[in-house]
């Protein structure tokens, strides 16, 4: 169907649903230490509660990805990190929202992580990752982590 006012083409069957879902920008950290990777467990009351994830969180308005990640890791785990290179960028749609995840390699600078804003934390090896349940959005990165032993050194 062609809209005479602006010359655009649209499908009338899609008019009842918005084309753009709520998109949330998320920065997450891949913090490696001695061949292990830091993961955190989401609190039960949170979206996807009980699942494991890479620590991080939602970017606030006007905040860079790197600033967001440093803030979130300080709030959730009480640690200070140096945000290094972007490892992976993934967009994933859930029924209620879309998330754009950016995963950065991080170096632990100060403090030992504590589960302040999460249910639990663990330092895991590449072989142990498969024993933890992660959100669907992390599946592609999990495969790459398992196939990339160089990231773990």
N, C-alpha and C positions, 0 to 999 in steps of 0.2 A: 504494500500500500504506500503510495507516495503522498507526502505531506506538501500541499501546495504552498503553504506559508514559507517553508524554508527549503523546499526541494529535496528533503531527506527521505529515505526509504525506511519504513518500519514494518514490523510484523504485528498485526493487530492482536494476535494471540498472546503476545508478550506484554501488552499494555497493563494487565492486572498485576504484574510483578515488576519490582524495580530491577533495572539492568545492573546497577552497581550496588553490591552489598557493602555493609559496613566493613572497611578494611583497616586492620590494626597493624601498625608498624612495630615490630619486635626486634630487639637486639639480644643475642645470646652469646655466651662465652664458651670457648673450648679451652679449658684450663688443664694443661698436662703437667704432670710432675712425676719424675722417675718411672716413666712408662705407664702411668695411670692417668685416667681422665676423670675430672670431677663432674658428677651428676647430682641432681637434686630431685626430691620427690614432692610433687604438688600436694598442698594441703587438701584434705577431703572436701572442704566447703568450696574450693575454687573450681573453675571450669576445668574439666578433665581431671578432677581430683583423684589422687592416689597414683597417677601415672608418674613416670620419671621423665626428666627433661634436662636440657643443658641450661645452666643458670642464666638468668637475664630477665627482661621484662619489656613492658610497653614504653615506647618513646613518647615523651611529652611534647607538646607544641613548642616549637622553637629550639628543640634540643637536637644535637647531632647524635648519630648512632653511637659513636664512641663515648660521649658524655653520658648518654642513657645507660650504656653498659657499665661504666664505672659506678654510676649512682646505684643501679640495681644490685650489683654485686656487693656493694657496701651495705645497702639496706637489707638484703636477703641473707648474706653470709658474713658480714663484718670484715670483708677482705678488700684490700687495695690491689688493683691490677694495672698492668700496662696493656692497653688494647693494641694489638698488632694487626696483621693483615686479615682482610675479609677472605674467609675460606669458602663460603657458600651462601647463596641467596635463593630462597625458596618461597613461592607463593602457594598457599593451600586454602581451599575453601571447605569450611564446615557448613552444615545447614544454616546455622545462625550468624556466621560471620566468615570473613576471609582474613587470613593472617599473612603478612609479608615478613618472613623471618630472615634475618641476616646473622650469620654465624662468624664470629671473629676468633682468631687464635689470641689467647691472652697469657701473659706471664704474671704469676703470683708475685707481688712485691712485698706485701706486708700482711701479717696476721694469719692465723690458722682458721679455716672456714668453720663456722658454727651454723646450725640450722635455725636462724633467727626468723626468717620469713618463708620457711618451707617446712615440710613435715620431717624430712631426713635428708642426709647427704651421704654419698659414697664415692670412694676413689676406686675405679674399676679398670681392669685390663681390657684389651680388645676382645679377648675370648669371653669375658664375663658380660659384655654388653647385651648379648642375646638373652640373658637371664632376667632382664628388666623390661617391663612394659612401658613403651613410649607412645606419645600421640602419633597419629597417622602422618602428621606434617613432618615428622623427623625421620621417616622411613628411608628416604633417599640418602640423607646424610649418614644414617647408621650403616647403610651398605658401603658407602665410600670410606667411612672410618674403618670398617672391617677389612677393606681391600687396600688400605694405605698405611702400611706399617711405619713408613717414614714420618708420619705425623706424630707418632707416639714417642719419638726419641727426643 
